[in-house]
Amino acid sequence: MGWSALFRIENWDDSKDTEYRIRHSANAFFEGSIRKDPKDADEIVLASLSCNSNKDRGMRKNYVRNIDHQDPDLIFFAGDQSYDHTEHTAAWLKFGFQFRETFRNRPAITIPDDHDIGQGNLWGENGKISTSQGSPDGGYTYHPEYVKMVERCQTSHLPAPYDPTPVERSIGVYYTSLQLGGVDFAILEDRKFKSGPEGKIPQQGPRPDHIRNSDYDPVSIYSCHFKIRENTGSLFFRRARQNLSA
């Protein structure tokens, strides 16, 4: 499912720029360059984007022009690359067509969010099935094979997961780290492990996940049960060189 073709090249020489070309059949090509690791740079520049619109189906010329002008070392797409829900493969190709000039010649991180896997909200709760409208009960609405297909499309280019043990229903994980320019970046997928609020905390608004009580005290829910997977509870940047701070 998903029409993905994955490949990996071992023992990569990251000390120099390398040109590449991907060919599909006889007439379809995608060319660019894989940059050397900027280990000696004094500054690492990261561009961060999220929530690609499904109302504007056009290209993203302004974004692409401005990003390329800044010439970041790394680009990060934080989720909702697709809002098409049941048509992720087509939407993923559309996203790639829109932003291809940003990652043609530089590394990119993409991680899926709720709309990528076909939901308006995601409290993954370790991979369980969600049956409530809007998924406030926690878990995934669509079949696990669909969820796995989305994550395969969007995360297979990332470094290997820190711990590849899948969650419920054999849904995989992708939390990992990426080293670039002497900086060790943590890549997290916190939504997959958060518990849904329905039935776990007092409802204080029109929906279980909307709190409109002006007297709401976050301490009041500390005794509630939340599932947290080991080693995913903190966001960190480790200092890799003395002259680089996170």
C-alpha atoms as an extended CHARMM CRD file, in Angstrom:
* protein
*
       246  EXT
         1         1  MET       CA              0.0000000000        0.0000000000        0.0000000000  PROA      1               0.0000000000
         2         2  GLY       CA              1.2210000000        3.4490000000       -0.8870000000  PROA      2               0.0000000000
         3         3  TRP       CA              3.4670000000        2.7590000000       -3.8830000000  PROA      3               0.0000000000
         4         4  SER       CA              6.6650000000        3.4780000000       -1.9540000000  PROA      4               0.0000000000
         5         5  ALA       CA             10.0810000000        2.5140000000       -3.2940000000  PROA      5               0.0000000000
         6         6  LEU       CA             12.6780000000        2.6450000000       -0.5220000000  PROA      6               0.0000000000
         7         7  PHE       CA             16.4390000000        2.2990000000       -0.7310000000  PROA      7               0.0000000000
         8         8  ARG       CA             19.4010000000        2.9640000000        1.5060000000  PROA      8               0.0000000000
         9         9  ILE       CA             23.0920000000        3.5210000000        0.7320000000  PROA      9               0.0000000000
        10        10  GLU       CA             25.5580000000        2.3790000000        3.3790000000  PROA      10              0.0000000000
        11        11  ASN       CA             28.9380000000        3.9260000000        4.2470000000  PROA      11              0.0000000000
        12        12  TRP       CA             28.0790000000        7.3140000000        2.7600000000  PROA      12              0.0000000000
        13        13  ASP       CA             30.9360000000        9.7980000000        2.3450000000  PROA      13              0.0000000000
        14        14  ASP       CA             29.5560000000       12.9960000000        3.8860000000  PROA      14              0.0000000000
        15        15  SER       CA             32.7730000000       14.9750000000        3.4660000000  PROA      15              0.0000000000
        16        16  LYS       CA             31.8600000000       16.2500000000       -0.0160000000  PROA      16              0.0000000000
        17        17  ASP       CA             28.8580000000       17.3380000000       -2.0850000000  PROA      17              0.0000000000
        18        18  THR       CA             27.5250000000       14.5410000000       -4.2690000000  PROA      18              0.0000000000
        19        19  GLU       CA             25.2810000000       14.9050000000       -7.3060000000  PROA      19              0.0000000000
        20        20  TYR       CA             22.4240000000       12.4220000000       -7.6590000000  PROA      20              0.0000000000
        21        21  ARG       CA             19.7590000000       11.4520000000      -10.1400000000  PROA      21              0.0000000000
        22        22  ILE       CA             16.6850000000        9.3150000000       -9.5190000000  PROA      22              0.0000000000
        23        23  ARG       CA             15.0790000000        7.8530000000      -12.6240000000  PROA      23              0.0000000000
        24        24  HSD       CA             11.6350000000        6.3060000000      -13.0240000000  PROA      24              0.0000000000
        25        25  SER       CA             11.1510000000        4.4930000000      -16.3140000000  PROA      25              0.0000000000
        26        26  ALA       CA             12.7820000000        6.1600000000      -19.3170000000  PROA      26              0.0000000000
        27        27  ASN       CA             11.5930000000        9.7530000000      -19.1610000000  PROA      27              0.0000000000
        28        28  ALA       CA             11.0680000000       10.7690000000      -15.5100000000  PROA      28              0.0000000000
        29        29  PHE       CA             14.0790000000       12.1930000000      -13.6590000000  PROA      29              0.0000000000
        30        30  PHE       CA             14.7350000000       14.0020000000      -10.3860000000  PROA      30              0.0000000000
        31        31  GLU       CA             18.1860000000       15.5000000000       -9.9360000000  PROA      31              0.0000000000
        32        32  GLY       CA             19.9690000000       17.4160000000       -7.2240000000  PROA      32              0.0000000000
        33        33  SER       CA             22.8770000000       17.2690000000       -4.8270000000  PROA      33              0.0000000000
        34        34  ILE       CA             23.4490000000       15.7540000000       -1.4080000000  PROA      34              0.0000000000
        35        35  ARG       CA             25.3720000000       18.2820000000        0.6150000000  PROA      35              0.0000000000
        36        36  LYS       CA             28.4070000000       17.5100000000        2.6700000000  PROA      36              0.0000000000
        37        37  ASP       CA             27.9440000000       17.6060000000        6.4180000000  PROA      37              0.0000000000
        38        38  PRO       CA             28.7130000000       21.2050000000        7.5160000000  PROA      38              0.0000000000
        39        39  LYS       CA             30.7880000000       20.0210000000       10.4640000000  PROA      39              0.0000000000
        40        40  ASP       CA             33.1170000000       23.0110000000       10.3120000000  PROA      40              0.0000000000
        41        41  ALA       CA             30.3950000000       25.6670000000       10.1100000000  PROA      41              0.0000000000
        42        42  ASP       CA             30.0790000000       28.2230000000       12.8980000000  PROA      42              0.0000000000
        43        43  GLU       CA             26.3080000000       28.3670000000       12.4430000000  PROA      43              0.0000000000
        44        44  ILE       CA             23.6260000000       25.8450000000       11.4540000000  PROA      44              0.0000000000
        45        45  VAL       CA             20.4950000000       27.2780000000        9.8300000000  PROA      45              0.0000000000
        46        46  LEU       CA             17.2110000000       25.3600000000       10.0320000000  PROA      46              0.0000000000
        47        47  ALA       CA             13.9610000000       26.2480000000        8.2380000000  PROA      47              0.0000000000
        48        48  SER       CA             10.7800000000       24.9940000000        9.9210000000  PROA      48              0.0000000000
        49        49  LEU       CA              7.3170000000       24.7160000000        8.3580000000  PROA      49              0.0000000000
        50        50  SER       CA              4.0250000000       22.9870000000        9.1500000000  PROA      50              0.0000000000
        51        51  CYS       CA              0.3630000000       22.7740000000        8.0950000000  PROA      51              0.0000000000
        52        52  ASN       CA              0.3600000000       22.8660000000        4.2910000000  PROA      52              0.0000000000
        53        53  SER       CA             -3.0310000000       24.2450000000        3.2110000000  PROA      53              0.0000000000
        54        54  ASN       CA             -5.6360000000       22.0690000000        1.5070000000  PROA      54              0.0000000000
        55        55  LYS       CA             -7.6760000000       25.1060000000        0.4620000000  PROA      55              0.0000000000
        56        56  ASP       CA             -4.9330000000       26.6050000000       -1.7060000000  PROA      56              0.0000000000
        57        57  ARG       CA             -4.0040000000       23.8120000000       -4.1110000000  PROA      57              0.0000000000
        58        58  GLY       CA             -1.4620000000       25.8900000000       -5.9950000000  PROA      58              0.0000000000
        59        59  MET       CA              2.2930000000       25.9440000000       -5.8610000000  PROA      59              0.0000000000
        60        60  ARG       CA              4.3000000000       27.4970000000       -3.0280000000  PROA      60              0.0000000000
        61        61  LYS       CA              6.5250000000       29.8340000000       -5.0190000000  PROA      61              0.0000000000
        62        62  ASN       CA              6.7870000000       32.5480000000       -2.3460000000  PROA      62              0.0000000000
        63        63  TYR       CA              7.7430000000       30.0880000000        0.3870000000  PROA      63              0.0000000000
        64        64  VAL       CA             10.2000000000       28.2380000000       -1.8240000000  PROA      64              0.0000000000
        65        65  ARG       CA             11.8390000000       31.4630000000       -3.0480000000  PROA      65              0.0000000000
        66        66  ASN       CA             12.2540000000       32.8170000000        0.4840000000  PROA      66              0.0000000000
        67        67  ILE       CA             13.5360000000       29.5370000000        1.9130000000  PROA      67              0.0000000000
        68        68  ASP       CA             16.0760000000       29.1110000000       -0.8640000000  PROA      68              0.0000000000
        69        69  HSD       CA             17.1930000000       32.7330000000       -0.4070000000  PROA      69              0.0000000000
        70        70  GLN       CA             17.9660000000       31.9660000000        3.2550000000  PROA      70              0.0000000000
        71        71  ASP       CA             19.7500000000       28.7940000000        2.0970000000  PROA      71              0.0000000000
        72        72  PRO       CA             19.2250000000       26.7300000000        5.2850000000  PROA      72              0.0000000000
        73        73  ASP       CA             21.3840000000       23.7060000000        6.0030000000  PROA      73              0.0000000000
        74        74  LEU       CA             18.3220000000       21.6750000000        6.9740000000  PROA      74              0.0000000000
        75        75  ILE       CA             14.5720000000       21.9710000000        6.4130000000  PROA      75              0.0000000000
        76        76  PHE       CA             11.9760000000       20.6020000000        8.8270000000  PROA      76              0.0000000000
        77        77  PHE       CA              8.3280000000       19.9140000000        7.9270000000  PROA      77              0.0000000000
        78        78  ALA       CA              6.6210000000       19.4600000000       11.2960000000  PROA      78              0.0000000000
        79        79  GLY       CA              3.3790000000       17.8340000000       10.1300000000  PROA      79              0.0000000000
        80        80  ASP       CA              0.1440000000       18.1660000000        8.1670000000  PROA      80              0.0000000000
        81        81  GLN       CA              1.9520000000       17.9860000000        4.8700000000  PROA      81              0.0000000000
        82        82  SER       CA             -1.3240000000       16.4110000000        3.7040000000  PROA      82              0.0000000000
        83        83  TYR       CA             -4.9090000000       17.3500000000        4.5310000000  PROA      83              0.0000000000
        84        84  ASP       CA             -6.4440000000       14.9020000000        2.0490000000  PROA      84              0.0000000000
        85        85  HSD       CA             -7.0380000000       12.2220000000        4.6940000000  PROA      85              0.0000000000
        86        86  THR       CA             -8.0290000000        9.1440000000        2.6560000000  PROA      86              0.0000000000
        87        87  GLU       CA             -5.8030000000       10.0550000000       -0.3280000000  PROA      87              0.0000000000
        88        88  HSD       CA             -2.4070000000       10.3490000000        1.2800000000  PROA      88              0.0000000000
        89        89  THR       CA             -0.2800000000        9.0500000000       -1.6020000000  PROA      89              0.0000000000
        90        90  ALA       CA             -1.6800000000       11.5870000000       -4.0580000000  PROA      90              0.0000000000
        91        91  ALA       CA             -1.3770000000       14.3550000000       -1.4590000000  PROA      91              0.0000000000
        92        92  TRP       CA              2.2120000000       13.3410000000       -0.6720000000  PROA      92              0.0000000000
        93        93  LEU       CA              3.1250000000       13.6300000000       -4.3460000000  PROA      93              0.0000000000
        94        94  LYS       CA              1.4330000000       17.0230000000       -4.4220000000  PROA      94              0.0000000000
        95        95  PHE       CA              3.4350000000       18.1620000000       -1.4030000000  PROA      95              0.0000000000
        96        96  GLY       CA              6.6440000000       16.9700000000       -3.0500000000  PROA      96              0.0000000000
        97        97  PHE       CA              5.7450000000       18.8580000000       -6.2350000000  PROA      97              0.0000000000
        98        98  GLN       CA              5.0940000000       22.0580000000       -4.2620000000  PROA      98              0.0000000000
        99        99  PHE       CA              8.2660000000       22.0300000000       -2.1480000000  PROA      99              0.0000000000
       100       100  ARG       CA             10.6820000000       20.0200000000       -4.2900000000  PROA      100             0.0000000000
       101       101  GLU       CA             13.0310000000       22.9700000000       -4.8360000000  PROA      101             0.0000000000
       102       102  THR       CA             13.5730000000       23.3010000000       -1.0720000000  PROA      102             0.0000000000
       103       103  PHE       CA             14.8040000000       19.7480000000       -0.5290000000  PROA      103             0.0000000000
       104       104  ARG       CA             16.2740000000       19.0300000000       -3.9590000000  PROA      104             0.0000000000
       105       105  ASN       CA             19.6840000000       20.1740000000       -2.7170000000  PROA      105             0.0000000000
       106       106  ARG       CA             19.5100000000       19.9160000000        1.0780000000  PROA      106             0.0000000000
       107       107  PRO       CA             18.4510000000       17.3480000000        3.7140000000  PROA      107             0.0000000000
       108       108  ALA       CA             14.8790000000       17.4500000000        4.9960000000  PROA      108             0.0000000000
       109       109  ILE       CA             13.0690000000       16.0810000000        8.0290000000  PROA      109             0.0000000000
       110       110  THR       CA              9.3660000000       15.2970000000        7.6960000000  PROA      110             0.0000000000
       111       111  ILE       CA              7.1520000000       13.8830000000       10.4080000000  PROA      111             0.0000000000
       112       112  PRO       CA              3.3840000000       13.2700000000       10.0720000000  PROA      112             0.0000000000
       113       113  ASP       CA              0.7450000000       14.9130000000       12.2310000000  PROA      113             0.0000000000
       114       114  ASP       CA             -2.9690000000       14.2560000000       12.7280000000  PROA      114             0.0000000000
       115       115  HSD       CA             -4.2890000000       15.2320000000        9.2820000000  PROA      115             0.0000000000
       116       116  ASP       CA             -1.5700000000       13.2320000000        7.5360000000  PROA      116             0.0000000000
       117       117  ILE       CA             -3.0520000000       10.0440000000        9.0030000000  PROA      117             0.0000000000
       118       118  GLY       CA             -6.6210000000       11.1530000000        8.3230000000  PROA      118             0.0000000000
       119       119  GLN       CA             -7.7280000000       12.6430000000       11.6360000000  PROA      119             0.0000000000
       120       120  GLY       CA             -8.6510000000       16.0970000000       12.8440000000  PROA      120             0.0000000000
       121       121  ASN       CA             -6.9020000000       15.3990000000       16.1470000000  PROA      121             0.0000000000
       122       122  LEU       CA             -4.4860000000       12.7180000000       17.2710000000  PROA      122             0.0000000000
       123       123  TRP       CA             -4.0010000000       11.3350000000       20.7520000000  PROA      123             0.0000000000
       124       124  GLY       CA             -2.2980000000        8.1340000000       19.6030000000  PROA      124             0.0000000000
       125       125  GLU       CA             -2.3690000000        6.3730000000       22.9660000000  PROA      125             0.0000000000
       126       126  ASN       CA              0.1600000000        3.7450000000       21.9280000000  PROA      126             0.0000000000
       127       127  GLY       CA             -1.6720000000        2.7080000000       18.7410000000  PROA      127             0.0000000000
       128       128  LYS       CA             -5.1160000000        1.7080000000       20.0510000000  PROA      128             0.0000000000
       129       129  ILE       CA             -8.3300000000        1.9350000000       17.9820000000  PROA      129             0.0000000000
       130       130  SER       CA            -10.2720000000        5.1860000000       18.2780000000  PROA      130             0.0000000000
       131       131  THR       CA            -14.0580000000        4.9440000000       18.0510000000  PROA      131             0.0000000000
       132       132  SER       CA            -15.2360000000        8.3750000000       19.2580000000  PROA      132             0.0000000000
       133       133  GLN       CA            -15.9970000000       11.1270000000       16.7640000000  PROA      133             0.0000000000
       134       134  GLY       CA            -12.9820000000       13.4190000000       16.6610000000  PROA      134             0.0000000000
       135       135  SER       CA            -10.8750000000       10.7530000000       18.4290000000  PROA      135             0.0000000000
       136       136  PRO       CA            -10.7980000000       12.2850000000       21.9460000000  PROA      136             0.0000000000
       137       137  ASP       CA            -10.8160000000        8.7140000000       23.3150000000  PROA      137             0.0000000000
       138       138  GLY       CA             -7.2790000000        8.2380000000       21.9920000000  PROA      138             0.0000000000
       139       139  GLY       CA             -5.9140000000        6.0800000000       19.2030000000  PROA      139             0.0000000000
       140       140  TYR       CA             -6.1560000000        5.9030000000       15.4300000000  PROA      140             0.0000000000
       141       141  THR       CA             -9.3440000000        6.0270000000       13.3590000000  PROA      141             0.0000000000
       142       142  TYR       CA             -8.0780000000        4.4500000000       10.1430000000  PROA      142             0.0000000000
       143       143  HSD       CA             -6.7710000000        0.9370000000        9.6110000000  PROA      143             0.0000000000
       144       144  PRO       CA             -3.2340000000        0.4210000000       10.9480000000  PROA      144             0.0000000000
       145       145  GLU       CA             -1.9690000000       -0.4440000000        7.4520000000  PROA      145             0.0000000000
       146       146  TYR       CA             -3.0080000000        3.0240000000        6.3030000000  PROA      146             0.0000000000
       147       147  VAL       CA             -1.2220000000        4.6230000000        9.2460000000  PROA      147             0.0000000000
       148       148  LYS       CA              1.8840000000        2.5550000000        8.5290000000  PROA      148             0.0000000000
       149       149  MET       CA              1.7730000000        3.5490000000        4.8660000000  PROA      149             0.0000000000
       150       150  VAL       CA              1.6860000000        7.2430000000        5.7670000000  PROA      150             0.0000000000
       151       151  GLU       CA              4.6020000000        6.8810000000        8.1540000000  PROA      151             0.0000000000
       152       152  ARG       CA              6.5420000000        4.8270000000        5.6160000000  PROA      152             0.0000000000
       153       153  CYS       CA              6.1430000000        7.6200000000        3.0470000000  PROA      153             0.0000000000
       154       154  GLN       CA              7.0270000000       10.4390000000        5.4060000000  PROA      154             0.0000000000
       155       155  THR       CA              9.6600000000        8.9970000000        7.7360000000  PROA      155             0.0000000000
       156       156  SER       CA             11.5840000000        6.2370000000        5.9450000000  PROA      156             0.0000000000
       157       157  HSD       CA             14.3280000000        8.7140000000        5.0240000000  PROA      157             0.0000000000
       158       158  LEU       CA             15.0730000000        9.4180000000        8.6920000000  PROA      158             0.0000000000
       159       159  PRO       CA             17.8410000000        7.6810000000       10.6530000000  PROA      159             0.0000000000
       160       160  ALA       CA             16.8530000000        4.3390000000       12.1700000000  PROA      160             0.0000000000
       161       161  PRO       CA             14.5110000000        4.5810000000       15.1930000000  PROA      161             0.0000000000
       162       162  TYR       CA             16.1520000000        4.6870000000       18.6000000000  PROA      162             0.0000000000
       163       163  ASP       CA             13.9930000000        1.7150000000       19.6330000000  PROA      163             0.0000000000
       164       164  PRO       CA             12.0910000000        0.1210000000       16.6890000000  PROA      164             0.0000000000
       165       165  THR       CA              9.6850000000       -1.8360000000       18.9100000000  PROA      165             0.0000000000
       166       166  PRO       CA              6.2140000000       -1.1540000000       17.4510000000  PROA      166             0.0000000000
       167       167  VAL       CA              3.2280000000        0.0310000000       19.4500000000  PROA      167             0.0000000000
       168       168  GLU       CA             -0.1780000000       -1.6820000000       19.4280000000  PROA      168             0.0000000000
       169       169  ARG       CA             -1.4810000000       -3.2440000000       16.1940000000  PROA      169             0.0000000000
       170       170  SER       CA              2.0970000000       -3.3530000000       14.8210000000  PROA      170             0.0000000000
       171       171  ILE       CA              2.1900000000        0.3670000000       14.1160000000  PROA      171             0.0000000000
       172       172  GLY       CA              5.8290000000        1.3620000000       13.8810000000  PROA      172             0.0000000000
       173       173  VAL       CA              7.7670000000        4.1960000000       15.4960000000  PROA      173             0.0000000000
       174       174  TYR       CA             10.2790000000        6.6730000000       14.1260000000  PROA      174             0.0000000000
       175       175  TYR       CA             11.6070000000        8.6980000000       17.0740000000  PROA      175             0.0000000000
       176       176  THR       CA             15.3090000000        9.0760000000       16.5030000000  PROA      176             0.0000000000
       177       177  SER       CA             18.1690000000       11.5730000000       16.3330000000  PROA      177             0.0000000000
       178       178  LEU       CA             19.8990000000       13.2650000000       13.4220000000  PROA      178             0.0000000000
       179       179  GLN       CA             23.4460000000       14.5420000000       13.5780000000  PROA      179             0.0000000000
       180       180  LEU       CA             24.2520000000       17.4770000000       11.3170000000  PROA      180             0.0000000000
       181       181  GLY       CA             26.9830000000       20.0660000000       11.5920000000  PROA      181             0.0000000000
       182       182  GLY       CA             28.0930000000       18.7620000000       14.9720000000  PROA      182             0.0000000000
       183       183  VAL       CA             24.5840000000       19.1580000000       16.4360000000  PROA      183             0.0000000000
       184       184  ASP       CA             22.5570000000       16.1520000000       17.6010000000  PROA      184             0.0000000000
       185       185  PHE       CA             18.8670000000       16.8770000000       16.9080000000  PROA      185             0.0000000000
       186       186  ALA       CA             16.1870000000       14.8130000000       18.6490000000  PROA      186             0.0000000000
       187       187  ILE       CA             13.2570000000       13.9020000000       16.3740000000  PROA      187             0.0000000000
       188       188  LEU       CA             10.1870000000       13.0670000000       18.4610000000  PROA      188             0.0000000000
       189       189  GLU       CA              6.6860000000       11.7510000000       17.7950000000  PROA      189             0.0000000000
       190       190  ASP       CA              4.9460000000       12.6810000000       21.0110000000  PROA      190             0.0000000000
       191       191  ARG       CA              1.3680000000       12.4390000000       19.6910000000  PROA      191             0.0000000000
       192       192  LYS       CA              1.6760000000        8.6860000000       19.2310000000  PROA      192             0.0000000000
       193       193  PHE       CA              2.0760000000        8.1920000000       22.9780000000  PROA      193             0.0000000000
       194       194  LYS       CA             -0.3210000000       10.7790000000       24.4280000000  PROA      194             0.0000000000
       195       195  SER       CA             -3.5310000000        9.5220000000       26.0200000000  PROA      195             0.0000000000
       196       196  GLY       CA             -6.8530000000       10.8550000000       24.7950000000  PROA      196             0.0000000000
       197       197  PRO       CA             -8.6260000000       13.0850000000       27.3400000000  PROA      197             0.0000000000
       198       198  GLU       CA            -12.1080000000       11.5640000000       26.9930000000  PROA      198             0.0000000000
       199       199  GLY       CA            -13.0620000000        9.8300000000       30.2320000000  PROA      199             0.0000000000
       200       200  LYS       CA             -9.6930000000       10.5880000000       31.8540000000  PROA      200             0.0000000000
       201       201  ILE       CA            -10.1420000000       14.2120000000       32.8770000000  PROA      201             0.0000000000
       202       202  PRO       CA            -13.3020000000       16.1730000000       33.7200000000  PROA      202             0.0000000000
       203       203  GLN       CA            -14.8520000000       17.7140000000       30.6090000000  PROA      203             0.0000000000
       204       204  GLN       CA            -14.6010000000       21.4850000000       30.8760000000  PROA      204             0.0000000000
       205       205  GLY       CA            -15.8030000000       22.6230000000       27.4670000000  PROA      205             0.0000000000
       206       206  PRO       CA            -17.9030000000       21.5950000000       24.4610000000  PROA      206             0.0000000000
       207       207  ARG       CA            -15.4370000000       18.7960000000       23.6620000000  PROA      207             0.0000000000
       208       208  PRO       CA            -13.2670000000       16.5730000000       25.8510000000  PROA      208             0.0000000000
       209       209  ASP       CA            -10.1540000000       18.1630000000       24.3480000000  PROA      209             0.0000000000
       210       210  HSD       CA            -11.3690000000       21.7910000000       24.5820000000  PROA      210             0.0000000000
       211       211  ILE       CA            -11.0960000000       23.4840000000       27.9780000000  PROA      211             0.0000000000
       212       212  ARG       CA            -13.0300000000       26.7290000000       28.3530000000  PROA      212             0.0000000000
       213       213  ASN       CA            -13.2280000000       26.8240000000       32.1290000000  PROA      213             0.0000000000
       214       214  SER       CA            -11.5980000000       30.0840000000       33.2230000000  PROA      214             0.0000000000
       215       215  ASP       CA            -10.8790000000       28.5460000000       36.6400000000  PROA      215             0.0000000000
       216       216  TYR       CA             -9.1030000000       25.5210000000       35.1540000000  PROA      216             0.0000000000
       217       217  ASP       CA             -6.0750000000       24.4720000000       37.1550000000  PROA      217             0.0000000000
       218       218  PRO       CA             -3.6710000000       22.1070000000       35.3020000000  PROA      218             0.0000000000
       219       219  VAL       CA             -2.5980000000       20.6540000000       38.6600000000  PROA      219             0.0000000000
       220       220  SER       CA             -6.1030000000       19.1970000000       38.9860000000  PROA      220             0.0000000000
       221       221  ILE       CA             -5.3560000000       16.4900000000       36.3980000000  PROA      221             0.0000000000
       222       222  TYR       CA             -1.9340000000       15.4550000000       37.7040000000  PROA      222             0.0000000000
       223       223  SER       CA             -3.3820000000       12.3400000000       39.3090000000  PROA      223             0.0000000000
       224       224  CYS       CA             -4.8860000000       11.1610000000       35.9990000000  PROA      224             0.0000000000
       225       225  HSD       CA             -3.2330000000        8.3080000000       34.1360000000  PROA      225             0.0000000000
       226       226  PHE       CA             -1.1950000000        9.0530000000       31.0440000000  PROA      226             0.0000000000
       227       227  LYS       CA              0.8530000000        6.5520000000       29.0210000000  PROA      227             0.0000000000
       228       228  ILE       CA              4.4160000000        7.6730000000       28.3870000000  PROA      228             0.0000000000
       229       229  ARG       CA              6.8730000000        5.4970000000       26.5600000000  PROA      229             0.0000000000
       230       230  GLU       CA             10.3330000000        5.2850000000       28.0460000000  PROA      230             0.0000000000
       231       231  ASN       CA             12.9260000000        7.5840000000       26.4790000000  PROA      231             0.0000000000
       232       232  THR       CA             10.3530000000        9.7950000000       24.6910000000  PROA      232             0.0000000000
       233       233  GLY       CA              9.4840000000       12.1660000000       27.4930000000  PROA      233             0.0000000000
       234       234  SER       CA             11.9020000000       15.0020000000       26.8460000000  PROA      234             0.0000000000
       235       235  LEU       CA             13.1000000000       17.1770000000       24.0140000000  PROA      235             0.0000000000
       236       236  PHE       CA             16.8010000000       17.6970000000       24.0090000000  PROA      236             0.0000000000
       237       237  PHE       CA             19.7050000000       18.9190000000       21.9800000000  PROA      237             0.0000000000
       238       238  ARG       CA             23.0120000000       17.4690000000       23.0770000000  PROA      238             0.0000000000
       239       239  ARG       CA             26.0420000000       19.6510000000       22.8160000000  PROA      239             0.0000000000
       240       240  ALA       CA             28.3430000000       18.0020000000       20.3240000000  PROA      240             0.0000000000
       241       241  ARG       CA             31.0710000000       20.5990000000       20.3070000000  PROA      241             0.0000000000
       242       242  GLN       CA             32.1010000000       23.0600000000       22.9900000000  PROA      242             0.0000000000
       243       243  ASN       CA             31.4810000000       26.0520000000       20.7200000000  PROA      243             0.0000000000
       244       244  LEU       CA             27.9470000000       24.9330000000       19.7720000000  PROA      244             0.0000000000
       245       245  SER       CA             25.0540000000       25.2690000000       22.2190000000  PROA      245             0.0000000000
       246       246  ALA       CA             21.5070000000       23.9620000000       21.6660000000  PROA      246             0.0000000000
